[in-house]
């Protein structure tokens, strides 16, 4: 049997720094359909050793997007997540793959990442 203690926090991470939001390192960070590069660059500071980052968001594909997000600034570049959460940042990429996410009835290119610190 597993016994797990968890604490959850609801916060506007665009208005507060991550280090102000937590008193201890974070064990699991999950983001879906969300891209905030300053937030992603700050995550390594607060993820606990052995902690996981699970992230998926839209990818700048081979052609123009057919559905939002349309701006390139709201889409990942190929290899960007592996760079942000690779060995040079103290992480091990456990899984990184491309796929699709549904947005407004259209399947758009996306990247999925699982990394451990």
PATI-350668 format. One record per atom (N, C-alpha, C): residue number from 1; atom name; y, z, x. Coordinates in Angstrom, 2 decimals, m for minus. Atoms other than C-alpha are relative to their C-alpha. Example, Ala and Ser with C-alpha at 12.3 -4.5 7.8 and 13.67 -1.06 7.14 Angstrom:
<recs>
+-----+----+---------+---------+---------+
:   i : at :   north :      up :    east :
+-----+----+---------+---------+---------+
:   1 :  N :   m1.19 :    0.00 :    0.89 :
:   1 : CA :   m4.50 :    7.80 :   12.30 :
:   1 :  C :    1.20 :    0.00 :    0.90 :
:   2 :  N :   m1.19 :   m0.06 :   m0.82 :
:   2 : CA :   m1.06 :    7.14 :   13.67 :
:   2 :  C :    1.09 :    0.73 :   m0.77 :
+-----+----+---------+---------+---------+
</recs>
This chain:
<recs>
+-----+----+---------+---------+---------+
:   i : at :   north :      up :    east :
+-----+----+---------+---------+---------+
:   1 :  N :   m1.19 :    0.00 :    0.84 :
:   1 : CA :    0.00 :    0.00 :    0.00 :
:   1 :  C :    1.24 :    0.00 :    0.87 :
:   2 :  N :   m1.25 :    0.10 :   m0.73 :
:   2 : CA :    3.46 :   m0.83 :    1.16 :
:   2 :  C :    1.01 :    0.99 :   m0.57 :
:   3 :  N :   m1.11 :   m0.85 :    0.41 :
:   3 : CA :    6.35 :    1.58 :    1.04 :
:   3 :  C :    1.23 :   m0.54 :    0.71 :
:   4 :  N :   m1.17 :    0.63 :   m0.58 :
:   4 : CA :    9.66 :   m0.15 :    1.57 :
:   4 :  C :    1.25 :    0.59 :   m0.61 :
:   5 :  N :   m1.30 :   m0.48 :    0.45 :
:   5 : CA :   13.15 :    1.24 :    1.36 :
:   5 :  C :    0.99 :   m1.13 :    0.19 :
:   6 :  N :   m0.97 :    1.09 :   m0.09 :
:   6 : CA :   15.90 :   m1.25 :    0.63 :
:   6 :  C :    1.32 :    0.44 :   m0.60 :
:   7 :  N :   m1.34 :   m0.20 :    0.54 :
:   7 : CA :   19.61 :   m1.10 :    0.08 :
:   7 :  C :    0.63 :   m1.37 :   m0.14 :
:   8 :  N :   m0.63 :    1.27 :    0.26 :
:   8 : CA :   21.52 :   m3.97 :   m1.44 :
:   8 :  C :    1.50 :    0.19 :   m0.09 :
:   9 :  N :   m1.45 :   m0.08 :    0.06 :
:   9 : CA :   25.20 :   m4.71 :   m1.18 :
:   9 :  C :    0.56 :   m1.29 :   m0.58 :
:  10 :  N :   m0.72 :    1.14 :    0.55 :
:  10 : CA :   27.45 :   m6.99 :   m3.18 :
:  10 :  C :    1.37 :    0.01 :    0.66 :
:  11 :  N :   m1.26 :    0.03 :   m0.73 :
:  11 : CA :   30.43 :   m8.09 :   m1.12 :
:  11 :  C :    0.54 :   m1.42 :    0.07 :
:  12 :  N :   m0.63 :    1.29 :   m0.21 :
:  12 : CA :   32.89 :  m10.91 :   m0.74 :
:  12 :  C :    0.10 :   m0.20 :    1.51 :
:  13 :  N :    0.06 :    0.16 :   m1.45 :
:  13 : CA :   31.98 :  m11.97 :    2.79 :
:  13 :  C :    1.06 :   m0.95 :    0.52 :
:  14 :  N :   m1.11 :    0.84 :   m0.44 :
:  14 : CA :   34.86 :  m14.41 :    2.88 :
:  14 :  C :    1.27 :    0.82 :    0.21 :
:  15 :  N :   m1.21 :   m0.82 :   m0.09 :
:  15 : CA :   37.39 :  m11.57 :    2.60 :
:  15 :  C :   m0.16 :    1.22 :    0.89 :
:  16 :  N :    0.24 :   m1.14 :   m0.87 :
:  16 : CA :   35.76 :   m8.87 :    4.74 :
:  16 :  C :   m0.91 :   m0.44 :    1.13 :
:  17 :  N :    0.90 :    0.33 :   m1.10 :
:  17 : CA :   34.13 :   m9.02 :    8.14 :
:  17 :  C :   m1.36 :    0.63 :   m0.26 :
:  18 :  N :    1.35 :   m0.53 :    0.20 :
:  18 : CA :   30.39 :   m8.48 :    8.18 :
:  18 :  C :   m0.16 :    1.39 :    0.58 :
:  19 :  N :    0.16 :   m1.32 :   m0.63 :
:  19 : CA :   30.66 :   m5.54 :   10.55 :
:  19 :  C :    0.65 :    1.10 :   m0.82 :
:  20 :  N :   m0.62 :   m1.00 :    0.89 :
:  20 : CA :   32.91 :   m3.78 :    8.00 :
:  20 :  C :   m0.85 :    0.29 :   m1.22 :
:  21 :  N :    0.78 :   m0.12 :    1.24 :
:  21 : CA :   30.34 :   m4.24 :    5.24 :
:  21 :  C :   m1.27 :    0.82 :    0.16 :
:  22 :  N :    1.27 :   m0.68 :   m0.19 :
:  22 : CA :   27.38 :   m2.48 :    6.79 :
:  22 :  C :    0.10 :    1.06 :    1.09 :
:  23 :  N :    0.02 :   m1.08 :   m0.97 :
:  23 : CA :   26.78 :    0.76 :    8.63 :
:  23 :  C :   m1.16 :   m0.15 :    0.98 :
:  24 :  N :    1.15 :    0.21 :   m0.88 :
:  24 : CA :   23.48 :   m0.41 :   10.13 :
:  24 :  C :   m0.37 :   m1.48 :   m0.01 :
:  25 :  N :    0.38 :    1.42 :   m0.06 :
:  25 : CA :   21.94 :   m3.72 :   11.16 :
:  25 :  C :   m0.74 :   m0.45 :   m1.27 :
:  26 :  N :    0.59 :    0.59 :    1.20 :
:  26 : CA :   20.75 :   m6.02 :    8.38 :
:  26 :  C :   m1.38 :   m0.55 :    0.33 :
:  27 :  N :    1.38 :    0.44 :   m0.24 :
:  27 : CA :   17.01 :   m6.72 :    8.10 :
:  27 :  C :   m0.27 :   m1.41 :   m0.51 :
:  28 :  N :    0.22 :    1.33 :    0.58 :
:  28 : CA :   17.10 :   m9.82 :    5.88 :
:  28 :  C :    1.32 :   m0.52 :   m0.55 :
:  29 :  N :   m1.17 :    0.69 :    0.54 :
:  29 : CA :   19.91 :  m12.26 :    5.16 :
:  29 :  C :   m0.50 :   m1.27 :   m0.66 :
:  30 :  N :    0.41 :    1.20 :    0.72 :
:  30 : CA :   19.40 :  m14.94 :    2.53 :
:  30 :  C :    1.23 :   m0.71 :   m0.53 :
:  31 :  N :   m1.08 :    0.81 :    0.56 :
:  31 : CA :   21.78 :  m17.75 :    1.70 :
:  31 :  C :   m0.58 :   m1.29 :   m0.55 :
:  32 :  N :    0.51 :    1.21 :    0.64 :
:  32 : CA :   21.16 :  m20.63 :   m0.66 :
:  32 :  C :    1.17 :   m0.78 :   m0.61 :
:  33 :  N :   m1.03 :    0.88 :    0.55 :
:  33 : CA :   23.43 :  m23.57 :   m1.47 :
:  33 :  C :    1.40 :    0.50 :    0.36 :
:  34 :  N :   m1.25 :   m0.60 :   m0.41 :
:  34 : CA :   26.21 :  m21.90 :    0.50 :
:  34 :  C :    0.22 :   m0.28 :    1.48 :
:  35 :  N :   m0.31 :    0.27 :   m1.40 :
:  35 : CA :   27.95 :  m22.89 :    3.73 :
:  35 :  C :    1.37 :    0.57 :    0.32 :
:  36 :  N :   m1.23 :   m0.58 :   m0.53 :
:  36 : CA :   30.56 :  m20.78 :    5.46 :
:  36 :  C :   m0.24 :    0.17 :    1.50 :
:  37 :  N :    0.29 :   m0.01 :   m1.43 :
:  37 : CA :   30.53 :  m21.53 :    9.17 :
:  37 :  C :    0.45 :    1.27 :    0.72 :
:  38 :  N :   m0.37 :   m1.26 :   m0.66 :
:  38 : CA :   32.54 :  m18.45 :   10.27 :
:  38 :  C :   m1.00 :    1.12 :   m0.33 :
:  39 :  N :    1.01 :   m1.00 :    0.38 :
:  39 : CA :   30.04 :  m16.29 :    8.34 :
:  39 :  C :   m1.28 :   m0.22 :    0.81 :
:  40 :  N :    1.23 :    0.29 :   m0.74 :
:  40 : CA :   27.07 :  m18.02 :    9.98 :
:  40 :  C :    0.14 :    0.35 :    1.48 :
:  41 :  N :   m0.22 :   m0.35 :   m1.41 :
:  41 : CA :   28.61 :  m17.59 :   13.44 :
:  41 :  C :    0.02 :    1.51 :    0.21 :
:  42 :  N :   m0.08 :   m1.46 :   m0.12 :
:  42 : CA :   29.10 :  m13.85 :   12.75 :
:  42 :  C :   m1.34 :    0.69 :   m0.27 :
:  43 :  N :    1.27 :   m0.65 :    0.36 :
:  43 : CA :   25.55 :  m13.16 :   11.46 :
:  43 :  C :   m0.77 :    0.60 :    1.17 :
:  44 :  N :    0.78 :   m0.60 :   m1.09 :
:  44 : CA :   23.92 :  m12.64 :   14.87 :
:  44 :  C :    0.46 :    1.41 :    0.40 :
:  45 :  N :   m0.51 :   m1.32 :   m0.34 :
:  45 : CA :   26.16 :   m9.59 :   15.37 :
:  45 :  C :   m0.59 :    1.12 :   m0.87 :
:  46 :  N :    0.41 :   m1.04 :    0.94 :
:  46 : CA :   24.73 :   m7.77 :   12.36 :
:  46 :  C :   m1.48 :   m0.04 :   m0.39 :
:  47 :  N :    1.43 :    0.08 :    0.32 :
:  47 : CA :   21.10 :   m8.93 :   12.06 :
:  47 :  C :   m0.78 :    0.88 :    0.98 :
:  48 :  N :    0.79 :   m0.93 :   m0.81 :
:  48 : CA :   18.70 :   m6.26 :   13.30 :
:  48 :  C :   m1.02 :   m0.73 :    0.85 :
:  49 :  N :    1.13 :    0.57 :   m0.76 :
:  49 : CA :   16.17 :   m6.99 :   16.06 :
:  49 :  C :   m1.23 :   m0.08 :   m0.92 :
:  50 :  N :    1.13 :    0.22 :    0.91 :
:  50 : CA :   13.18 :   m8.42 :   14.19 :
:  50 :  C :    0.44 :   m0.44 :   m1.38 :
:  51 :  N :   m0.54 :    0.40 :    1.30 :
:  51 : CA :   15.47 :   m9.24 :   11.24 :
:  51 :  C :   m0.10 :   m1.50 :   m0.22 :
:  52 :  N :    0.18 :    1.40 :    0.39 :
:  52 : CA :   15.23 :  m12.53 :    9.38 :
:  52 :  C :    1.26 :   m0.58 :   m0.61 :
:  53 :  N :   m1.02 :    0.79 :    0.68 :
:  53 : CA :   17.72 :  m15.19 :    8.36 :
:  53 :  C :   m0.75 :   m1.11 :   m0.73 :
:  54 :  N :    0.60 :    1.02 :    0.85 :
:  54 : CA :   16.56 :  m17.38 :    5.47 :
:  54 :  C :    1.17 :   m0.73 :   m0.65 :
:  55 :  N :   m1.19 :    0.72 :    0.46 :
:  55 : CA :   19.05 :  m20.12 :    4.67 :
:  55 :  C :   m0.35 :   m1.40 :   m0.42 :
:  56 :  N :    0.13 :    1.41 :    0.40 :
:  56 : CA :   19.21 :  m23.40 :    2.80 :
:  56 :  C :    1.34 :   m0.44 :   m0.57 :
:  57 :  N :   m1.22 :    0.58 :    0.55 :
:  57 : CA :   22.16 :  m25.60 :    2.07 :
:  57 :  C :    0.00 :   m1.51 :    0.25 :
:  58 :  N :   m0.06 :    1.46 :   m0.03 :
:  58 : CA :   23.23 :  m29.20 :    1.85 :
:  58 :  C :    0.24 :   m0.53 :    1.41 :
:  59 :  N :   m0.03 :    0.65 :   m1.31 :
:  59 : CA :   22.94 :  m31.55 :    4.80 :
:  59 :  C :    0.75 :   m1.32 :   m0.12 :
:  60 :  N :   m0.68 :    1.29 :   m0.04 :
:  60 : CA :   25.15 :  m34.47 :    5.73 :
:  60 :  C :   m1.08 :   m1.05 :    0.24 :
:  61 :  N :    1.12 :    0.93 :   m0.05 :
:  61 : CA :   22.64 :  m37.22 :    5.00 :
:  61 :  C :    0.36 :   m1.34 :    0.63 :
:  62 :  N :   m0.17 :    1.32 :   m0.60 :
:  62 : CA :   22.35 :  m40.88 :    5.95 :
:  62 :  C :    1.08 :   m0.83 :   m0.68 :
:  63 :  N :   m1.02 :    0.74 :    0.73 :
:  63 : CA :   24.79 :  m42.10 :    3.32 :
:  63 :  C :    0.94 :    0.95 :   m0.70 :
:  64 :  N :   m0.93 :   m0.89 :    0.71 :
:  64 : CA :   27.63 :  m40.79 :    1.20 :
:  64 :  C :   m0.71 :    0.77 :   m1.10 :
:  65 :  N :    0.64 :   m0.80 :    1.04 :
:  65 : CA :   26.66 :  m37.96 :   m1.15 :
:  65 :  C :    0.28 :   m0.58 :   m1.39 :
:  66 :  N :   m0.14 :    0.47 :    1.38 :
:  66 : CA :   26.10 :  m38.87 :   m4.80 :
:  66 :  C :    0.40 :    1.13 :   m0.94 :
:  67 :  N :   m0.35 :   m1.17 :    0.80 :
:  67 : CA :   26.82 :  m35.33 :   m6.02 :
:  67 :  C :    0.58 :    1.06 :    0.94 :
:  68 :  N :   m0.62 :   m1.03 :   m0.84 :
:  68 : CA :   28.73 :  m32.24 :   m4.78 :
:  68 :  C :   m1.05 :    0.76 :    0.81 :
:  69 :  N :   m1.35 :    0.05 :   m0.58 :
:  69 : CA :   29.45 :  m31.01 :   m2.27 :
:  69 :  C :    0.25 :   m1.35 :    0.69 :
:  70 :  N :   m0.34 :    1.31 :   m0.56 :
:  70 : CA :   31.22 :  m34.20 :   m1.24 :
:  70 :  C :    0.61 :    0.08 :    1.39 :
:  71 :  N :   m0.69 :   m0.11 :   m1.29 :
:  71 : CA :   33.28 :  m32.95 :    1.70 :
:  71 :  C :   m0.99 :    0.29 :    1.13 :
:  72 :  N :    0.88 :   m0.27 :   m1.15 :
:  72 : CA :   31.54 :  m33.11 :    5.09 :
:  72 :  C :    0.10 :    1.44 :    0.50 :
:  73 :  N :   m0.16 :   m1.39 :   m0.44 :
:  73 : CA :   32.94 :  m29.65 :    5.85 :
:  73 :  C :   m0.88 :    0.95 :   m0.80 :
:  74 :  N :    0.87 :   m0.83 :    0.84 :
:  74 : CA :   30.68 :  m28.30 :    3.08 :
:  74 :  C :   m1.47 :   m0.37 :    0.16 :
:  75 :  N :    1.37 :    0.42 :   m0.27 :
:  75 : CA :   27.53 :  m29.92 :    4.50 :
:  75 :  C :   m0.32 :    0.22 :    1.48 :
:  76 :  N :    0.46 :   m0.19 :   m1.37 :
:  76 : CA :   25.53 :  m29.08 :    7.61 :
:  76 :  C :   m0.17 :   m1.33 :    0.72 :
:  77 :  N :    0.38 :    1.12 :   m0.85 :
:  77 : CA :   25.15 :  m31.50 :   10.47 :
:  77 :  C :   m1.45 :    0.22 :    0.43 :
:  78 :  N :    1.38 :   m0.16 :   m0.48 :
:  78 : CA :   21.60 :  m32.18 :   11.65 :
:  78 :  C :   m0.03 :    0.85 :    1.27 :
:  79 :  N :    0.15 :   m0.87 :   m1.16 :
:  79 : CA :   20.52 :  m29.48 :   14.11 :
:  79 :  C :    0.98 :    1.16 :    0.07 :
:  80 :  N :   m1.03 :   m1.05 :   m0.04 :
:  80 : CA :   23.47 :  m27.22 :   13.31 :
:  80 :  C :   m0.59 :    1.39 :   m0.18 :
:  81 :  N :    0.59 :   m1.33 :    0.22 :
:  81 : CA :   21.39 :  m24.32 :   11.97 :
:  81 :  C :   m0.86 :    0.43 :    1.19 :
:  82 :  N :    0.81 :   m0.33 :   m1.16 :
:  82 : CA :   18.98 :  m24.49 :   14.90 :
:  82 :  C :    0.88 :    0.43 :    1.17 :
:  83 :  N :   m0.94 :   m0.40 :   m1.04 :
:  83 : CA :   21.97 :  m24.25 :   17.22 :
:  83 :  C :    0.55 :    1.40 :   m0.28 :
:  84 :  N :   m0.57 :   m1.30 :    0.37 :
:  84 : CA :   23.48 :  m21.29 :   15.33 :
:  84 :  C :   m1.01 :    1.14 :    0.11 :
:  85 :  N :    1.03 :   m1.04 :    0.01 :
:  85 : CA :   20.16 :  m19.41 :   15.18 :
:  85 :  C :   m1.14 :   m0.33 :    0.96 :
:  86 :  N :    0.99 :    0.34 :   m1.01 :
:  86 : CA :   18.36 :  m20.67 :   18.27 :
:  86 :  C :   m0.09 :    1.07 :    1.08 :
:  87 :  N :    0.24 :   m0.95 :   m1.09 :
:  87 : CA :   17.27 :  m18.96 :   21.48 :
:  87 :  C :    1.28 :    0.45 :    0.68 :
:  88 :  N :   m1.24 :   m0.38 :   m0.68 :
:  88 : CA :   20.76 :  m19.02 :   22.99 :
:  88 :  C :    0.78 :    1.06 :   m0.77 :
:  89 :  N :   m0.66 :   m1.02 :    0.83 :
:  89 : CA :   21.89 :  m16.78 :   20.10 :
:  89 :  C :   m0.91 :    1.20 :   m0.24 :
:  90 :  N :    0.90 :   m1.14 :    0.12 :
:  90 : CA :   18.92 :  m14.41 :   20.42 :
:  90 :  C :   m0.98 :   m0.08 :   m1.15 :
:  91 :  N :    0.90 :    0.19 :    1.13 :
:  91 : CA :   16.82 :  m15.87 :   17.60 :
:  91 :  C :   m1.17 :   m0.90 :    0.38 :
:  92 :  N :    1.13 :    0.92 :   m0.08 :
:  92 : CA :   13.46 :  m17.59 :   17.28 :
:  92 :  C :   m0.05 :   m0.75 :   m1.32 :
:  93 :  N :    0.10 :    0.80 :    1.22 :
:  93 : CA :   13.40 :  m20.45 :   14.78 :
:  93 :  C :   m1.48 :   m0.07 :   m0.38 :
:  94 :  N :    1.37 :    0.00 :    0.47 :
:  94 : CA :   10.20 :  m19.92 :   12.80 :
:  94 :  C :   m0.31 :   m1.26 :   m0.81 :
:  95 :  N :    0.19 :    1.21 :    0.80 :
:  95 : CA :   10.71 :  m22.88 :   10.49 :
:  95 :  C :    1.36 :   m0.63 :   m0.25 :
:  96 :  N :   m1.20 :    0.78 :    0.32 :
:  96 : CA :   13.38 :  m25.56 :   10.15 :
:  96 :  C :   m0.46 :   m1.35 :   m0.50 :
:  97 :  N :    0.40 :    1.29 :    0.54 :
:  97 : CA :   12.98 :  m28.55 :    7.95 :
:  97 :  C :    1.06 :   m0.56 :   m0.92 :
:  98 :  N :   m0.89 :    0.68 :    0.93 :
:  98 : CA :   14.87 :  m31.08 :    5.92 :
:  98 :  C :   m0.75 :   m0.25 :   m1.30 :
:  99 :  N :    0.55 :    0.28 :    1.32 :
:  99 : CA :   14.33 :  m31.58 :    2.23 :
:  99 :  C :    1.13 :   m0.37 :   m0.93 :
: 100 :  N :   m1.05 :    0.30 :    0.96 :
: 100 : CA :   16.41 :  m31.85 :   m0.91 :
: 100 :  C :    0.27 :    1.21 :   m0.89 :
: 101 :  N :   m0.41 :   m0.98 :    1.01 :
: 101 : CA :   18.30 :  m29.60 :   m3.31 :
: 101 :  C :    0.59 :   m0.76 :   m1.17 :
: 102 :  N :   m0.52 :    0.63 :    1.21 :
: 102 : CA :   19.15 :  m30.51 :   m6.88 :
: 102 :  C :    1.41 :    0.49 :   m0.28 :
: 103 :  N :   m1.37 :   m0.36 :    0.36 :
: 103 : CA :   22.86 :  m30.59 :   m7.70 :
: 103 :  C :    0.51 :   m1.01 :   m1.02 :
: 104 :  N :   m0.49 :    0.83 :    1.11 :
: 104 : CA :   24.20 :  m31.93 :  m10.99 :
: 104 :  C :   m0.93 :   m1.16 :   m0.32 :
: 105 :  N :    1.01 :    0.99 :    0.37 :
: 105 : CA :   20.97 :  m33.78 :  m11.68 :
: 105 :  C :   m0.35 :   m1.00 :    1.10 :
: 106 :  N :    0.26 :    0.91 :   m1.11 :
: 106 : CA :   20.88 :  m35.49 :   m8.26 :
: 106 :  C :   m0.61 :    0.78 :    1.15 :
: 107 :  N :    0.61 :   m0.62 :   m1.17 :
: 107 : CA :   18.61 :  m34.65 :   m5.35 :
: 107 :  C :    0.79 :   m0.41 :    1.24 :
: 108 :  N :   m0.81 :    0.24 :   m1.19 :
: 108 : CA :   20.74 :  m34.32 :   m2.21 :
: 108 :  C :   m0.69 :    0.59 :    1.23 :
: 109 :  N :    0.57 :   m0.47 :   m1.26 :
: 109 : CA :   19.73 :  m33.86 :    1.44 :
: 109 :  C :    0.37 :    1.45 :    0.26 :
: 110 :  N :   m0.22 :   m1.41 :   m0.28 :
: 110 : CA :   19.35 :  m30.24 :    2.51 :
: 110 :  C :   m0.79 :    0.41 :    1.23 :
: 111 :  N :    0.76 :   m0.58 :   m1.11 :
: 111 : CA :   18.21 :  m28.13 :    5.43 :
: 111 :  C :   m0.43 :    1.40 :   m0.40 :
: 112 :  N :    0.60 :   m1.31 :    0.27 :
: 112 : CA :   15.98 :  m25.06 :    5.20 :
: 112 :  C :   m0.34 :    0.63 :    1.34 :
: 113 :  N :    0.21 :   m0.65 :   m1.28 :
: 113 : CA :   15.78 :  m22.49 :    7.99 :
: 113 :  C :   m0.52 :    1.42 :   m0.21 :
: 114 :  N :    0.48 :   m1.38 :   m0.11 :
: 114 : CA :   13.83 :  m19.32 :    8.73 :
: 114 :  C :    0.02 :    0.35 :    1.48 :
: 115 :  N :   m0.12 :   m0.41 :   m1.41 :
: 115 : CA :   14.73 :  m17.53 :   11.97 :
: 115 :  C :   m0.11 :    1.53 :    0.10 :
: 116 :  N :    0.16 :   m1.44 :   m0.24 :
: 116 : CA :   13.89 :  m14.12 :   13.44 :
: 116 :  C :    0.76 :    0.37 :    1.27 :
: 117 :  N :   m0.73 :   m0.47 :   m1.19 :
: 117 : CA :   16.08 :  m12.15 :   15.81 :
: 117 :  C :   m0.92 :    0.84 :    0.85 :
+-----+----+---------+---------+---------+
</recs>
